[in-house]
Amino acid sequence: MFGANIGQAQDLVLEGERTQGSLLRGKVAPNAKVFLNDTQVKVSSDGYFAIGFGRDAPLTHTLKVALDEQQPRVHTITLSEREYDIQHIEGLPPKMVTPPEEVLKRIRQDNQQVANARRTDDDRVDFMGQFVWPAEGRISGVYGSQRVLNGKPKRPHFGVDVAGPVGTPVHAPADGIITLWVPDMYYSGGTMIIDHGHGVSSTFLHLSKGHVEAGDTVKQGQLVGEIGATGRATGPHLDWRINWFKERLDPALLVPKR
């Protein structure tokens, strides 16, 4: 279950790249309590847990492991800082930078549905397994990149884009349960979320078709959808995102490099 890049202590095993955007997966004694920066983290009955660090997370964190009445052990997690691709684009029509007023209500409703799905805190520990790429194709966009349109910084890109023809199969990167499938969101078009447990989820954007419904349990490699160009997409591709609750993480850190 654990692979390379493991940090070990007497009371803790921790896997993952220590960098901004990373998901770390850990193992402690089954009855231990874990705290990240003094906030308690969910631990499974077998002692497994997950923590994640966003794009611009501070570089130093504390992880406390408390067992029974013993003095908690304090571990320091030091992250490496990342550099991101920033592009400046000028001269765009205003409607390409700011959405029209009449669609703002719809956008807020879409965002609320996604937020509700990402709050899922299921007991499953599917996140502990090795993830696989959900689709074949050229990598056309990377995590953390950002565009500045007409001098206005837009939200960073929080996923990995895999370009491919409409209809290219999309598979579950790990076991999980479908918590959201909406075929026509304003920005993201066909939008699907797979919960992998403990707040870890995959999101697929711009799908042309879904092969599952909310509530379905899926296995790694199972066909769940097809690449599309729905929503505000400039061409057919899969935008794959990983979250730990609200923290937006880099999917590329969980799969073999291409």
C-alpha positions as CSV (number, residue, x, y, z in Angstrom):
1,M,0.0,0.0,0.0
2,F,2.9,2.3,0.7
3,G,5.3,3.1,-2.1
4,A,8.5,5.1,-2.3
5,N,9.2,8.4,-0.6
6,I,8.2,7.3,2.9
7,G,9.2,9.1,6.0
8,Q,9.2,7.0,9.1
9,A,9.2,7.6,12.9
10,Q,8.5,5.3,15.8
11,D,4.8,6.2,15.8
12,L,4.3,7.4,12.2
13,V,4.7,6.3,8.6
14,L,4.1,9.1,6.0
15,E,4.1,8.8,2.2
16,G,4.2,11.6,-0.4
17,E,6.3,14.3,-1.8
18,R,6.9,17.1,0.6
19,T,5.9,20.0,-1.6
20,Q,3.1,22.5,-2.2
21,G,0.1,20.8,-3.9
22,S,0.9,17.4,-2.4
23,L,-1.3,14.7,-0.8
24,L,0.4,12.9,2.1
25,R,-0.9,9.5,3.2
26,G,-0.1,8.2,6.7
27,K,-0.2,5.3,9.1
28,V,-0.3,5.5,12.9
29,A,-1.4,3.1,15.6
30,P,-5.2,2.4,15.2
31,N,-6.1,4.2,18.4
32,A,-3.9,7.2,17.9
33,K,-5.1,10.8,17.3
34,V,-3.5,13.0,14.6
35,F,-3.4,16.8,14.5
36,L,-2.2,18.9,11.6
37,N,-1.4,22.4,12.9
38,D,-3.6,21.7,15.9
39,T,-6.6,20.7,13.8
40,Q,-7.6,17.0,14.3
41,V,-7.4,14.8,11.3
42,K,-9.6,11.8,10.7
43,V,-7.9,8.4,11.3
44,S,-9.4,5.1,10.1
45,S,-9.9,2.1,12.4
46,D,-6.7,0.7,10.9
47,G,-4.7,3.9,11.5
48,Y,-4.7,5.4,8.0
49,F,-5.2,9.1,7.3
50,A,-4.7,11.7,4.7
51,I,-3.5,15.4,4.7
52,G,-3.1,17.8,1.9
53,F,-1.3,21.1,1.1
54,G,-2.6,23.6,-1.4
55,R,-0.8,25.5,-4.2
56,D,0.5,28.3,-2.0
57,A,0.6,26.5,1.4
58,P,3.1,27.7,4.0
59,L,6.3,25.7,3.9
60,T,6.4,24.5,7.5
61,H,3.7,22.5,9.4
62,T,3.4,20.5,12.5
63,L,1.9,17.0,12.8
64,K,1.1,15.7,16.3
65,V,0.5,12.1,17.0
66,A,-1.2,11.4,20.4
67,L,-1.4,7.8,21.7
68,D,-3.5,7.1,24.9
69,E,-2.2,9.2,27.8
70,Q,1.3,9.6,26.4
71,Q,2.8,12.9,25.6
72,P,2.1,13.7,21.9
73,R,4.9,13.3,19.5
74,V,5.5,16.4,17.3
75,H,6.8,16.0,13.8
76,T,7.8,18.9,11.5
77,I,6.7,18.7,7.9
78,T,8.8,21.0,5.6
79,L,7.5,21.5,2.1
80,S,9.5,22.6,-0.9
81,E,8.3,25.8,-2.7
82,R,7.1,25.5,-6.3
83,E,7.3,27.8,-9.2
84,Y,4.3,28.1,-11.5
85,D,3.7,29.1,-15.1
86,I,2.1,32.6,-15.2
87,Q,0.9,34.0,-18.5
88,H,-0.1,37.6,-19.3
89,I,-2.7,38.1,-22.0
90,E,-4.0,41.6,-23.0
91,G,-6.6,42.9,-25.4
92,L,-9.4,40.4,-24.7
93,P,-13.1,41.5,-25.0
94,P,-14.5,42.1,-21.5
95,K,-17.0,39.2,-21.8
96,M,-14.1,36.8,-22.1
97,V,-12.7,38.0,-18.7
98,T,-15.9,38.5,-16.6
99,P,-19.0,36.3,-17.1
100,P,-22.3,38.2,-17.9
101,E,-24.5,39.0,-14.9
102,E,-27.4,36.8,-16.1
103,V,-25.3,33.6,-15.6
104,L,-23.8,34.5,-12.2
105,K,-26.7,32.8,-10.3
106,R,-26.2,29.6,-12.3
107,I,-22.4,29.7,-11.5
108,R,-23.1,30.1,-7.8
109,Q,-25.5,27.1,-7.9
110,D,-22.9,25.0,-9.7
111,N,-20.2,26.0,-7.2
112,Q,-22.5,25.0,-4.3
113,Q,-23.1,21.5,-5.7
114,V,-19.4,20.9,-6.1
115,A,-18.7,22.3,-2.6
116,N,-21.3,20.0,-1.1
117,A,-19.8,16.9,-2.8
118,R,-16.3,17.8,-1.7
119,R,-17.4,18.0,1.9
120,T,-18.0,14.2,1.9
121,D,-16.1,12.6,4.7
122,D,-16.6,8.9,4.0
123,D,-14.8,6.2,6.1
124,R,-13.5,4.5,3.0
125,V,-9.7,4.5,2.6
126,D,-9.5,4.1,-1.2
127,F,-7.1,7.0,-1.2
128,M,-4.3,4.8,0.2
129,G,-3.9,2.8,-3.0
130,Q,-1.8,3.7,-6.0
131,F,-3.6,6.1,-8.4
132,V,-3.5,5.6,-12.2
133,W,-3.9,8.1,-15.0
134,P,-7.7,8.3,-15.8
135,A,-7.2,8.9,-19.6
136,E,-4.7,8.6,-22.4
137,G,-3.5,11.7,-24.2
138,R,-1.2,14.7,-24.3
139,I,-0.7,16.7,-21.2
140,S,-2.0,20.2,-22.3
141,G,-2.2,21.9,-18.9
142,V,-0.5,21.7,-15.5
143,Y,-1.4,22.3,-11.9
144,G,-0.7,25.8,-10.5
145,S,-0.5,27.7,-13.8
146,Q,-2.3,31.0,-14.0
147,R,-3.4,33.6,-16.5
148,V,-3.5,37.3,-16.1
149,L,-6.2,38.6,-18.5
150,N,-6.2,42.3,-19.3
151,G,-4.2,42.9,-16.1
152,K,-6.6,40.9,-13.9
153,P,-5.2,37.7,-12.3
154,K,-7.6,34.8,-12.8
155,R,-7.9,31.8,-10.6
156,P,-4.9,29.4,-10.9
157,H,-5.4,26.2,-12.8
158,F,-5.9,23.5,-10.1
159,G,-5.8,20.4,-12.3
160,V,-4.0,18.4,-15.0
161,D,-5.3,18.7,-18.5
162,V,-5.2,15.6,-20.7
163,A,-6.0,16.4,-24.3
164,G,-7.8,13.9,-26.5
165,P,-10.7,13.5,-29.0
166,V,-14.3,13.7,-27.8
167,G,-15.3,10.3,-26.7
168,T,-11.9,9.2,-25.4
169,P,-12.6,6.9,-22.4
170,V,-12.1,8.2,-18.9
171,H,-11.5,5.7,-16.1
172,A,-11.6,5.9,-12.3
173,P,-8.0,6.6,-11.1
174,A,-8.8,4.8,-7.8
175,D,-11.7,3.0,-6.1
176,G,-14.4,5.3,-4.8
177,I,-18.0,6.4,-4.9
178,I,-19.6,8.9,-7.3
179,T,-20.8,11.9,-5.3
180,L,-21.7,14.2,-8.2
181,W,-22.5,13.9,-11.9
182,V,-23.9,17.0,-13.7
183,P,-23.7,17.1,-17.5
184,D,-23.9,20.8,-18.1
185,M,-22.3,23.1,-15.6
186,Y,-21.5,26.6,-16.9
187,Y,-17.8,26.6,-16.6
188,S,-16.9,23.0,-16.3
189,G,-19.6,21.3,-18.5
190,G,-19.9,17.6,-17.7
191,T,-18.7,17.5,-14.1
192,M,-18.1,14.3,-12.1
193,I,-16.7,13.8,-8.6
194,I,-15.4,10.5,-7.2
195,D,-14.9,10.3,-3.4
196,H,-11.9,8.2,-2.3
197,G,-12.5,8.6,1.4
198,H,-11.4,11.0,4.2
199,G,-12.1,14.1,2.1
200,V,-9.9,13.0,-0.8
201,S,-11.8,13.3,-4.1
202,S,-11.2,13.3,-7.9
203,T,-13.0,15.8,-10.1
204,F,-13.4,15.4,-13.8
205,L,-14.4,18.4,-15.9
206,H,-15.6,19.0,-19.5
207,L,-16.9,15.4,-19.9
208,S,-19.1,14.7,-23.0
209,K,-20.7,11.7,-21.4
210,G,-21.0,10.0,-18.0
211,H,-21.4,6.2,-17.6
212,V,-22.2,6.3,-13.9
213,E,-24.6,8.1,-11.6
214,A,-24.3,9.7,-8.1
215,G,-24.2,7.0,-5.5
216,D,-22.5,4.4,-7.7
217,T,-19.4,2.6,-6.3
218,V,-16.6,2.3,-8.8
219,K,-13.3,0.4,-9.0
220,Q,-10.0,1.6,-10.3
221,G,-9.9,1.5,-14.1
222,Q,-13.7,1.3,-14.5
223,L,-15.1,3.4,-17.4
224,V,-16.9,6.4,-15.8
225,G,-17.1,8.9,-18.6
226,E,-15.7,10.3,-21.9
227,I,-13.6,13.3,-22.7
228,G,-15.5,16.3,-24.1
229,A,-15.3,20.0,-24.8
230,T,-18.3,21.0,-22.7
231,G,-18.6,24.1,-20.6
232,R,-16.0,26.9,-21.2
233,A,-13.5,24.6,-22.8
234,T,-11.3,25.8,-25.7
235,G,-11.0,22.2,-27.0
236,P,-11.6,18.6,-26.0
237,H,-9.7,17.6,-22.9
238,L,-10.1,16.1,-19.5
239,D,-9.4,18.5,-16.6
240,W,-8.6,16.1,-13.6
241,R,-8.4,17.6,-10.1
242,I,-7.7,16.2,-6.7
243,N,-9.0,17.7,-3.5
244,W,-8.5,17.1,0.2
245,F,-11.8,18.8,1.3
246,K,-11.2,22.4,0.2
247,E,-7.4,22.0,-0.4
248,R,-6.7,21.8,-4.2
249,L,-3.9,19.4,-4.9
250,D,-1.8,18.3,-7.8
251,P,-2.9,15.0,-9.4
252,A,0.4,14.6,-11.2
253,L,2.1,13.9,-7.8
254,L,0.0,10.8,-7.3
255,V,0.6,9.0,-10.6
256,P,3.7,7.9,-12.6
257,K,5.4,10.6,-14.6
258,R,4.7,10.7,-18.3
